[in-house]
Amino acid sequence: MKAIANKVVLITGAGSGIGKSIAELFAKQGAHLMLSDIRYNNIEEVAKEIKNKGGLVSCYPADISKLQDVESLIDYTLSKYKSIDVLVNNAGIMDDFAPVEDVSDESWEKIIGVNLNGPFFTCRAIVKIFKEQKSGVIINIASIAGLTGGRAGLAYTVSKHGLIGLTKSIAYQYAGTGLKCNAIAPGGVETNIMHDVEPNPFGYSRMNAGAGNMPEAGTPDDIAELALFLASAKSGFINGAVMVADGGWTAY
């Protein structure tokens, strides 16, 4: 039997990388998908591929750092599917590795807006739905940067620490209501998150001081398999956890 057959799953940042892999795997497992991304062409292409394989999928462009976009996304999903069973907060952007003294207001607001405000907006809306249903799963794609201080610049590091805090608070506050909230903390994964990033020389050199200890990078499919486990009944007693998937990098 398919692990999440007929479950309605909303995935942000689904146009490439980890989000795309999660969408493709969940579709194979019978989920009904709503894909969102700031780049509509990307999710449209992913949706087309899934439909060609017999999957049920819709897509909606949204900038999750904007409350109005999030509200419209949730409303559109409910209008299409009448319910939501799983939320995957995958949308995220990388900073330029800048240390605190070099972080501009613009960069700070952009990184925190997408990586933390966006998941806050989606979680705040979805929890109300899950409480009424007495069931629901939230999966936040965090990072080992949310557990350490040297894997990114200040803004990205703070955003992922905050996302892990968001995860744990929701999990505890709503334990026993049928709602689960967990996070995945990937290490190095082969995605396009570094596209167009111009690294701050000092911050990048500090980050690279420990990069030699990193095993080879994982793939988006590695993270998708873990997300599937967390979305399924097999993880029924796991709540408020941060599942590290980094090939052993943080074990050093």
N, C-alpha and C positions, 0 to 999 in steps of 0.2 A: 504493500500500500504506500502511496506517495505521502511524504512527511507533512506537507502543508496543503494538501488538496483543497481547493475552493476557498482558501484563506485570502482575504483582500490585503494586499501588501503595498504600502506607500514607500517608495524609495527616493530619497533626494540625492542629487549628484549622480544620477543614473546614466549619464551620457558617455562615460568612459571609465577606465580603470576598475577599481573595486566595485563601484556602483553598478557598472555594466555586468560584471561577472556575477554579482548577487542577483541581478534581474534575470539573467540567462539561466542560472541554476534554479532559482525559485520557480521560473516558468516551467522547467522540466518536471518540477515536483508538484505541478498542478495549481500553483497560486494564480490569483487574479491580480494583475499588476497595475499600479499607477506610477509612472515614471516621471520624475521632475528634474529639471536642470535649468541653469540660466541660459544654456545654449540649446535652443529648441531643435536645431538641425541634428544635434547629437542624439537626443532621446528619440527623435523621429526615426532615425536610422536603426537604433537598437530595437525600437518597437516593431519596425518593419521585419527585422530578422526573426523576432519572436513570433510574430503573426504568421510568417511563412512556415514556421514549424508547428503551427497549430495552437499557439499560446493565446491567452486572453489578456490583452494589454491596452492601456490608454496612456497618453502622456500630456503633460501640462507644464509650460515654461514658468519658472518662478525664480526670483531672487530671494532666497530665504532670509536674508538680512533685513528684508522689508516686511513689516507686520502685515500690511495689506496683501502682499503677494501670498504669504502663508495662509491667511484667512481664505483667500480665493482658492488656493490649492486644496485646502481641506473641504471647502464647500463643493468644489467640482468633483472631488473624489466621492463624496457622499451622494452627489447627484447621479453619478455613474454606477456606483456599486451598493449604495444604501448603508454600508457599514465599512469599518476599517478594523482589521484584526492585528496587523503588524506594522509598526513604523520603523524604518531604517534611516537614521540620520547619518547619511554618508557624506553629504556635501561638505567640502573643506578646501581651504587654500593654504599654501605655504607662505611663510614670510621670507625675508631676505637675510635671515640669520643675524640681524642687527642686535647688538647689546643695548641695554636700557638707555644709555646716553644718546644713541643714534636713532632711536625709534621716533618717527614723525607722528604727529597727530593723525594724519591721513592713513598711514600704514596701520597704526593701532586700531583705529575705528573700522577699517576694512577687515582686518584679520578677526578681531573680536566679533564684528558684525556677522560674518559668515560662519565662523567656527563655533561660536558660543551663543550669540543672540538668536541665530536661526534655530538651533536645536531647542533653545528655551521657548521660542514662539511655538514651534511644532509640538513640543511636549505639553505645554500649557493647554493647547487646544485639544490634543488627543486624549489626555488624561480624563477630561470630562466625558468624552465618548466612551472610553474604556470602563469608567465607573458605572455608567448606565448599563453597559453590556455585561458587567461583572467579569470581564476578560479582556486581555490585550497584552501585546508584547512590544516593548521598545528596545531597539538595539542601536546604541550610539557608537559610531566608529571614531574612537579616540586615537591614541598614539602612545608609544613608549615615551614620547616627549611630555606626556601628562604624568609620568611617573619619575622622570629624571630632569636634570637641568641642562644637559649638554647635547641634546639631539636636534636642537633648532634654535632660532633666535628667541628673544624675550616674548614677543607678541604671540607667536604660535605656541610656545611652551605654556604661557599663561592660559591661552584659550583651551588647550587640551587638559590642563589641570582642572580648569573650571568645568569642562564637560564631564570629567570623571566625578567631580563633586555633585553635579546635576544628577548624574546617574544614581549615585549612592543615596542622595536625599530622596529622590522619587521612589526608589526601591524600598527604602525603610518606611517612608510616610504612608505608602499605599500597600504595604505587605498585608496579605490576608484578604484583599479585595478582588483577587483574580488578575491583578495587573503585575507584570514582571518588567523590570528594567535592568539591562546589563550593558556592559561596554566591551568592545574589542580594542585592544591596544596593539596595533601592528608595529613591527620594526621596519626595516627597509623592504619596500615592495616595489615591483617594477610597474610604475604608473607614470603619468605625465604631470604629476603635481609640481615638478620643478620647472615646467615650461615657462619661459619668459622671466624667470627669477634671476636677478643680478645680485649675487651674494655680497654682503658686507665683508670686506677682506678680514677684519679682525674677528668678527663673529664666526665666519666660515672656518677660519684657521683653528679656533677654539673647538668648534664642533668636530672638525676632522682629527683632533688629537686622539679621540677614541674610536674613530671610524675603522681603524685597522683591526679592531677586535670583532667587527661585524662579520658573521657568516655570510654566505652568498644571499642575495636578496630573494624574498619570497615572491609569489605571483598573486595577482588578484583572486585567482581561483582558490588559493589556500585560505584566504580570508572569507570568501563566499561559503566555503564548506563549514567554517566555524559559525558564520551567521545563520546558516540553515539549521545547525544543531540548536542554537539559541532560540530560533523561531519555532522549533518543533516541541512536541510533548516530551521528547526525551530529556529535555533540560528543565523539566517541570519544577524541580526544587532549587534551581539556581536563580538567585535574585540579588541584585546589587553587586555582582561580581565584575571584575575587570580581567578579561581573558587575554593574556599576553600571547602574541603570536609573532615572535621575532627570531626564531631559529636558535635561540640561546644567547642573543646579544646581551641582554640585561642580566644574564646569569654570571657574566664576568665581573 
